[in-house]
Amino acid sequence: MRGPARRAMVLALCSCRKLTWLSCSLWFPLIMKIMRVCLVVLGIAWLTSTAAQTEETRGVFRAATLESALKQAGIDGRLVLIDFYTTWCGPCKMLDHTTWQDPRVIDLLRTKTVAIKLDAEKEADLAKRYKIDAYPTVLFVKPDGTEFDRLVGYRDPAKFIEEFTSLLAGKLSLARAREAVLAGKNPIQSRYELGEALSRTGKSEEALREFLWCFDDGMKQSPEYTGVRVSDLLNEIRRLSRSYPPALDALRERRDKARATFLAAENDSGAFSDFAYLNRALGEEELTLEIYDKLAPQDARRKQVGNLVFDQLLEARRYADALKAQPFRQFVEYIDKMRAMFESAKSNMPADIVNAENLYLIQSGAGEIEALAGASQLDGARALIAKLLAIDASAETRDLLRKHLHRAGHAELTPAPQTPTSHPPAADAPVAPPSGAAGR
């Protein structure tokens, strides 16, 4: 896979640090969904295919309890390395698939650590004890059970070796992060990572200062960081607020400012986007829909920000409003663009990512179909059903469509089970615009 598709997908899957392609699009909320779907699908795929760890890698990670690993580390004079993972975490599987398979890494782990893997959900007490709230987290523990350092997120073999060698020499993650900021090579990334390191080491006031610089200035001025600014960064600030209340106050202050800016401006969809994502981080998404509903029907801003409230409108069964927020024709154009982009890279694209892309299109398309059916635009619903079945006609897709159509009160539109002789239309077949209730 080459070009923007490869760059965006790899960056999102590996570290969730950047989102370059379509980052300024009004379809950004949908772009965010595809990343979440891809992570889940890849996690499931690697769970089954790379339980496919080699015998050599299995020999590196011991089938041992933490207690026995600490005891052995004390005897050997080593650190205990704990790979905290979950079964649904895509980047965790990438560690299994790449880094933990690398001969250089294997040699380091065998000679310098007592390495174990722990499922953070099954070992919830240990995860809580070491404050594990992101995956993967590679924790380095002294024989007495105290934390020495940690690496959060995916590292390729070269990066892992660099950071592991550095920490063995006594330069821990916080020192490395400060050094990177002083070097000035990538101020946005380095200050974000410094904030993470400060947060993990209990330096909350400094951490919040770095995070807020990223939100207010650094990432805001850099389109390639649009994705991480409203996802990972806000999650970090929210996480920090659990032990440092001023972080919560900072989120509310910025949410209220974004609200005021949006209401005062005639054309500032960016302020509404900030307002919506800040509400999501605060767990107060109902306020987003409340402001949207206060906009006059003819207000051009309703079209600009509609995608940010589509899911809430759908959940409330406000189908006509949902279609105004996410118009049928524009949605079809979006699907076609996404399909064309992935098709251009398909020959070099891993099958797992192709499947993830298809699943995303099916899931988002099913919501649009529910809105069409619920608003009695049945011709449009039928046309989009045919388009989705051309992408994937599996029983799972049909069942998903059945659930959405049943919720909309039009279960009769549910596609029949596929027969061996049935052939769905091509995915790029033209889709006629919906004609309202005339299609009944």
C-alpha positions as CSV (number, residue, x, y, z in Angstrom):
1,M,0.0,0.0,0.0
2,R,1.4,3.3,-1.1
3,G,0.6,7.0,-0.8
4,P,-1.8,8.8,1.5
5,A,-3.9,5.7,2.3
6,R,-0.8,3.8,3.5
7,R,0.5,6.7,5.5
8,A,-2.8,7.5,7.2
9,M,-3.6,3.9,8.0
10,V,-0.2,2.9,9.3
11,L,0.1,6.0,11.4
12,A,-3.3,5.6,12.9
13,L,-2.8,1.9,13.6
14,C,0.7,2.2,15.0
15,S,0.5,5.2,17.3
16,C,-2.7,7.1,16.6
17,R,-0.4,10.2,16.3
18,K,-1.4,11.7,13.0
19,L,-4.2,11.8,10.5
20,T,-3.2,13.5,7.3
21,W,-5.7,12.4,4.6
22,L,-9.0,14.2,4.4
23,S,-8.3,15.7,7.8
24,C,-9.9,19.0,6.9
25,S,-13.0,17.3,5.3
26,L,-16.5,17.9,6.6
27,W,-16.5,14.1,6.7
28,F,-13.9,14.0,9.5
29,P,-16.3,12.3,12.0
30,L,-16.7,9.4,9.6
31,I,-13.0,9.3,9.0
32,M,-12.5,8.9,12.8
33,K,-14.9,5.9,12.7
34,I,-13.0,4.0,10.1
35,M,-9.9,4.2,12.3
36,R,-11.8,2.7,15.3
37,V,-13.2,0.0,13.1
38,C,-9.8,-0.8,11.6
39,L,-8.2,-1.2,15.0
40,V,-10.9,-3.6,16.1
41,V,-10.8,-5.7,13.0
42,L,-7.0,-5.9,12.9
43,G,-7.0,-6.8,16.6
44,I,-9.4,-9.7,15.9
45,A,-7.4,-10.8,12.8
46,W,-4.1,-10.8,14.5
47,L,-5.6,-12.5,17.5
48,T,-6.4,-15.5,15.4
49,S,-3.5,-15.4,12.9
50,T,-0.6,-14.5,15.2
51,A,-1.5,-16.5,18.1
52,A,0.9,-17.2,15.3
53,Q,3.7,-16.2,17.6
54,T,6.7,-18.3,16.7
55,E,8.1,-20.9,19.1
56,E,11.1,-18.7,19.4
57,T,9.0,-15.7,20.6
58,R,6.9,-17.9,22.9
59,G,10.2,-18.8,24.5
60,V,11.0,-15.2,25.3
61,F,7.8,-14.5,27.1
62,R,7.5,-16.8,30.1
63,A,4.3,-18.5,31.2
64,A,4.9,-17.1,34.7
65,T,3.2,-15.0,37.3
66,L,4.5,-11.6,38.2
67,E,5.6,-12.9,41.6
68,S,7.7,-15.6,40.1
69,A,9.1,-13.3,37.4
70,L,10.1,-10.8,40.1
71,K,11.8,-13.5,42.0
72,Q,13.8,-14.7,39.0
73,A,14.7,-11.1,38.0
74,G,16.2,-10.7,41.5
75,I,18.3,-13.8,41.1
76,D,19.5,-12.8,37.6
77,G,19.9,-9.1,38.3
78,R,17.5,-8.1,35.5
79,L,14.3,-6.1,35.0
80,V,10.9,-7.7,34.5
81,L,9.3,-6.6,31.2
82,I,5.5,-6.8,31.3
83,D,3.6,-6.5,28.0
84,F,0.2,-5.4,29.2
85,Y,-2.2,-6.1,26.3
86,T,-5.9,-6.7,25.5
87,T,-7.4,-9.2,23.1
88,W,-9.1,-6.4,21.1
89,C,-6.1,-4.1,20.8
90,G,-4.8,-3.8,17.2
91,P,-1.4,-2.2,18.1
92,C,-0.9,-4.9,20.7
93,K,-1.1,-7.5,17.9
94,M,1.3,-5.5,15.8
95,L,3.8,-5.8,18.6
96,D,3.3,-9.6,18.5
97,H,3.4,-9.6,14.7
98,T,6.6,-7.5,14.3
99,T,8.6,-6.3,17.2
100,W,8.5,-9.4,19.4
101,Q,9.4,-11.4,16.3
102,D,12.6,-9.5,15.6
103,P,15.8,-11.5,16.3
104,R,17.6,-8.4,17.7
105,V,14.7,-7.7,20.1
106,I,14.4,-11.3,21.1
107,D,18.1,-11.4,22.0
108,L,17.8,-8.2,24.1
109,L,14.8,-9.6,26.0
110,R,16.4,-12.9,26.7
111,T,19.6,-11.3,28.0
112,K,18.3,-8.3,29.8
113,T,14.9,-9.1,31.1
114,V,12.5,-11.6,32.5
115,A,9.6,-11.0,30.0
116,I,6.0,-11.9,30.6
117,K,2.7,-10.9,28.9
118,L,-0.4,-10.0,30.9
119,D,-3.9,-9.6,29.6
120,A,-4.9,-6.3,31.3
121,E,-8.6,-7.2,31.5
122,K,-7.9,-10.6,33.1
123,E,-5.2,-9.2,35.4
124,A,-7.3,-6.1,36.3
125,D,-5.8,-5.8,39.8
126,L,-2.3,-5.6,38.5
127,A,-3.3,-3.2,35.7
128,K,-4.9,-1.0,38.4
129,R,-1.8,-1.3,40.7
130,Y,0.5,-0.1,37.9
131,K,-2.1,2.5,36.5
132,I,-2.3,0.9,33.1
133,D,-4.9,2.7,31.0
134,A,-3.6,2.5,27.5
135,Y,-2.6,-0.4,25.3
136,P,-0.1,-1.7,24.7
137,T,1.9,-0.7,27.7
138,V,5.3,-2.2,28.0
139,L,6.2,-1.9,31.7
140,F,9.7,-2.3,33.1
141,V,9.7,-3.3,36.8
142,K,12.5,-3.7,39.3
143,P,12.8,-7.0,41.2
144,D,11.2,-5.3,44.2
145,G,8.1,-4.7,42.2
146,T,8.5,-0.9,41.7
147,E,8.2,0.6,38.3
148,F,11.4,1.6,36.5
149,D,10.0,2.9,33.3
150,R,7.3,2.3,30.6
151,L,6.7,2.6,26.9
152,V,3.1,3.3,25.9
153,G,2.0,2.4,22.4
154,Y,3.4,0.5,19.5
155,R,7.1,0.6,18.8
156,D,8.7,-0.9,15.7
157,P,11.8,-3.0,16.3
158,A,14.3,-0.2,15.7
159,K,12.5,2.3,17.9
160,F,12.0,-0.3,20.7
161,I,15.7,-1.2,20.7
162,E,16.7,2.5,20.7
163,E,14.4,3.3,23.7
164,F,15.2,0.1,25.6
165,T,18.9,0.6,25.2
166,S,18.5,4.2,26.4
167,L,16.6,3.3,29.6
168,L,19.1,0.5,30.4
169,A,21.7,3.3,30.3
170,G,19.7,5.2,32.9
171,K,18.0,7.7,30.5
172,L,14.3,7.2,31.3
173,S,11.3,8.2,29.2
174,L,10.9,11.6,30.9
175,A,14.5,12.6,30.3
176,R,14.3,11.4,26.7
177,A,11.1,13.5,26.2
178,R,12.7,16.6,27.6
179,E,15.8,16.1,25.4
180,A,13.6,15.7,22.3
181,V,11.8,19.0,23.1
182,L,15.2,20.8,23.5
183,A,16.3,19.3,20.2
184,G,13.4,21.0,18.5
185,K,13.1,18.7,15.5
186,N,9.4,18.1,15.8
187,P,8.1,20.4,18.5
188,I,4.4,19.3,18.3
189,Q,5.1,15.6,18.6
190,S,7.9,16.0,21.1
191,R,5.8,18.3,23.4
192,Y,2.9,16.0,23.2
193,E,5.1,13.1,24.2
194,L,6.6,15.2,27.0
195,G,3.1,15.8,28.3
196,E,2.5,12.1,28.3
197,A,5.7,11.4,30.2
198,L,5.0,14.1,32.7
199,S,1.5,12.8,33.3
200,R,2.8,9.3,33.9
201,T,5.3,10.5,36.4
202,G,2.8,12.6,38.4
203,K,3.9,16.0,37.2
204,S,0.4,17.0,36.5
205,E,0.7,20.8,36.3
206,E,3.5,20.6,33.8
207,A,1.7,17.8,31.8
208,L,-1.4,19.9,31.5
209,R,0.6,22.9,30.3
210,E,2.2,20.8,27.5
211,F,-1.2,19.3,26.5
212,L,-2.9,22.6,26.4
213,W,-0.2,24.1,24.2
214,C,-0.7,21.2,21.8
215,F,-4.5,21.8,21.8
216,D,-4.5,25.6,21.6
217,D,-1.5,26.2,19.4
218,G,0.7,23.4,18.0
219,M,-1.8,20.8,16.8
220,K,-4.5,23.4,16.0
221,Q,-2.1,25.1,13.5
222,S,-1.1,21.8,11.9
223,P,-3.7,20.0,9.8
224,E,-1.9,16.7,9.9
225,Y,-2.6,16.6,13.7
226,T,-6.3,17.2,13.3
227,G,-7.1,13.6,14.2
228,V,-4.9,13.2,17.3
229,R,-6.0,16.7,18.6
230,V,-9.6,15.7,19.0
231,S,-9.0,12.1,20.0
232,D,-5.8,11.0,21.7
233,L,-5.0,14.4,23.1
234,L,-8.4,15.0,24.6
235,N,-8.3,11.5,26.0
236,E,-5.0,12.3,27.6
237,I,-6.3,15.5,29.2
238,R,-9.5,13.7,30.4
239,R,-7.3,10.9,31.9
240,L,-5.2,13.5,33.6
241,S,-8.3,15.1,35.1
242,R,-9.1,12.0,37.2
243,S,-6.2,12.9,39.5
244,Y,-5.8,16.5,38.6
245,P,-9.2,18.4,38.6
246,P,-7.7,21.6,36.9
247,A,-7.5,19.5,33.7
248,L,-11.3,19.1,33.7
249,D,-11.7,22.8,34.3
250,A,-9.5,23.4,31.3
251,L,-11.6,21.2,29.0
252,R,-14.8,23.0,30.2
253,E,-13.3,26.4,29.6
254,R,-12.3,25.6,26.1
255,R,-15.7,24.0,25.4
256,D,-17.5,27.1,26.5
257,K,-15.2,29.3,24.5
258,A,-15.8,27.1,21.4
259,R,-19.5,27.4,21.9
260,A,-19.4,31.2,22.1
261,T,-17.1,31.4,19.1
262,F,-19.4,29.3,17.0
263,L,-22.6,31.1,18.0
264,A,-20.9,34.5,17.3
265,A,-19.6,33.5,13.8
266,E,-21.5,33.0,10.7
267,N,-19.0,30.5,9.2
268,D,-16.9,28.7,11.8
269,S,-17.4,25.0,11.6
270,G,-14.1,24.5,13.3
271,A,-15.4,26.0,16.5
272,F,-18.4,23.6,16.5
273,S,-16.1,20.7,15.8
274,D,-14.1,21.6,18.9
275,F,-17.3,22.1,20.9
276,A,-18.6,18.6,19.8
277,Y,-15.4,16.8,20.6
278,L,-14.8,18.6,23.9
279,N,-18.4,17.6,24.9
280,R,-17.6,14.0,24.0
281,A,-14.4,14.1,26.2
282,L,-16.5,15.6,29.0
283,G,-19.3,13.0,28.6
284,E,-21.8,15.8,27.8
285,E,-22.7,15.1,24.1
286,E,-26.3,16.1,24.6
287,L,-25.1,19.8,24.7
288,T,-23.9,19.4,21.1
289,L,-27.3,18.4,19.8
290,E,-28.9,21.2,22.0
291,I,-26.9,23.9,20.2
292,Y,-27.5,22.3,16.8
293,D,-31.2,22.4,17.4
294,K,-31.1,26.1,18.2
295,L,-29.8,27.0,14.8
296,A,-32.4,28.3,12.4
297,P,-33.4,25.8,9.6
298,Q,-32.0,28.1,7.0
299,D,-28.7,28.6,8.9
300,A,-25.9,27.5,6.6
301,R,-24.0,26.2,9.7
302,R,-26.4,23.3,10.1
303,K,-25.0,21.8,6.9
304,Q,-21.4,22.5,7.9
305,V,-21.7,20.6,11.2
306,G,-24.4,18.1,10.4
307,N,-22.1,15.0,10.4
308,L,-21.1,15.8,14.1
309,V,-24.7,15.2,15.3
310,F,-25.9,12.5,12.8
311,D,-25.4,9.6,15.2
312,Q,-27.4,11.4,18.0
313,L,-30.2,12.2,15.6
314,L,-30.3,8.6,14.4
315,E,-30.4,7.3,18.0
316,A,-33.3,9.7,18.7
317,R,-35.1,8.4,15.5
318,R,-35.1,11.9,14.2
319,Y,-34.7,10.5,10.7
320,A,-35.7,13.5,8.6
321,D,-33.3,15.7,10.6
322,A,-30.6,13.1,10.3
323,L,-30.9,13.1,6.5
324,K,-30.5,16.9,6.5
325,A,-27.4,16.6,8.6
326,Q,-26.0,13.9,6.4
327,P,-27.6,14.1,3.0
328,F,-28.1,10.9,0.9
329,R,-26.4,12.1,-2.2
330,Q,-23.4,13.5,-0.4
331,F,-23.1,10.3,1.6
332,V,-23.0,8.2,-1.6
333,E,-20.4,10.5,-3.1
334,Y,-18.3,10.0,0.1
335,I,-18.6,6.2,-0.1
336,D,-17.6,6.3,-3.8
337,K,-14.5,8.4,-3.0
338,M,-13.5,6.1,-0.2
339,R,-13.9,3.0,-2.4
340,A,-11.9,4.6,-5.2
341,M,-9.1,5.6,-2.8
342,F,-8.8,2.1,-1.3
343,E,-9.2,0.4,-4.7
344,S,-6.2,2.4,-6.0
345,A,-4.1,0.8,-3.3
346,K,-5.8,-2.5,-3.0
347,S,-3.1,-4.6,-4.8
348,N,-0.6,-3.7,-2.1
349,M,-3.1,-3.5,0.8
350,P,-3.2,-6.3,3.4
351,A,-6.4,-8.2,3.4
352,D,-7.1,-7.3,7.0
353,I,-7.2,-3.6,6.1
354,V,-9.4,-4.2,3.1
355,N,-11.9,-6.1,5.3
356,A,-11.7,-3.3,7.9
357,E,-12.5,-0.7,5.2
358,N,-15.4,-2.7,4.0
359,L,-16.8,-3.2,7.5
360,Y,-16.6,0.6,8.1
361,L,-18.5,1.4,4.9
362,I,-21.1,-1.2,5.8
363,Q,-21.6,0.1,9.3
364,S,-21.8,3.7,8.3
365,G,-24.0,2.9,5.3
366,A,-26.4,0.9,7.5
367,G,-27.0,4.0,9.6
368,E,-27.8,6.1,6.5
369,I,-30.2,3.3,5.3
370,E,-32.0,3.4,8.6
371,A,-32.4,7.2,8.2
372,L,-33.7,6.8,4.7
373,A,-36.1,4.1,5.6
374,G,-37.3,5.9,8.7
375,A,-37.9,9.1,6.6
376,S,-39.9,7.0,4.1
377,Q,-37.3,7.6,1.4
378,L,-37.5,4.0,0.4
379,D,-36.1,4.2,-3.1
380,G,-32.9,5.7,-1.7
381,A,-32.8,3.0,1.0
382,R,-33.1,0.2,-1.6
383,A,-30.5,1.8,-3.8
384,L,-28.0,2.1,-0.9
385,I,-28.8,-1.5,0.3
386,A,-27.9,-2.7,-3.2
387,K,-24.7,-0.7,-3.1
388,L,-23.6,-2.1,0.3
389,L,-24.4,-5.7,-0.8
390,A,-22.1,-5.2,-3.8
391,I,-19.4,-4.4,-1.3
392,D,-20.2,-7.3,1.0
393,A,-23.2,-9.6,0.7
394,S,-22.4,-11.8,3.8
395,A,-25.0,-13.0,6.3
396,E,-23.4,-10.6,8.8
397,T,-24.1,-7.6,6.5
398,R,-27.7,-8.7,5.9
399,D,-28.2,-9.1,9.6
400,L,-26.9,-5.6,10.4
401,L,-29.2,-4.2,7.7
402,R,-32.1,-6.1,9.2
403,K,-31.6,-4.6,12.6
404,H,-31.4,-1.1,11.3
405,L,-34.4,-1.5,9.0
406,H,-36.4,-3.1,11.8
407,R,-35.6,-0.1,14.0
408,A,-36.8,2.2,11.3
409,G,-40.1,0.3,11.0
410,H,-39.3,-1.1,7.5
411,A,-38.2,-4.7,8.1
412,E,-39.8,-5.6,4.8
413,L,-36.8,-4.0,3.0
414,T,-34.4,-6.5,4.6
415,P,-32.5,-8.3,1.8
416,A,-33.2,-12.0,1.4
417,P,-30.5,-14.5,2.1
418,Q,-28.0,-14.8,-0.7
419,T,-28.5,-17.8,-3.0
420,P,-25.7,-19.5,-4.9
421,T,-27.0,-18.0,-8.2
422,S,-27.6,-14.5,-7.0
423,H,-25.2,-11.8,-8.1
424,P,-25.3,-8.3,-6.4
425,P,-24.8,-5.3,-8.6
426,A,-21.4,-3.7,-8.9
427,A,-20.4,-1.4,-6.0
428,D,-19.8,1.5,-8.4
429,A,-23.3,1.2,-10.1
430,P,-25.0,4.6,-10.2
431,V,-27.4,5.3,-7.4
432,A,-30.6,7.1,-8.1
433,P,-31.6,9.9,-5.7
434,P,-34.4,9.0,-3.3
435,S,-37.9,9.8,-4.3
436,G,-39.6,9.8,-0.9
437,A,-42.6,7.7,-0.2
438,A,-43.2,7.0,-3.9
439,G,-40.9,4.0,-3.6
440,R,-43.3,2.0,-1.4
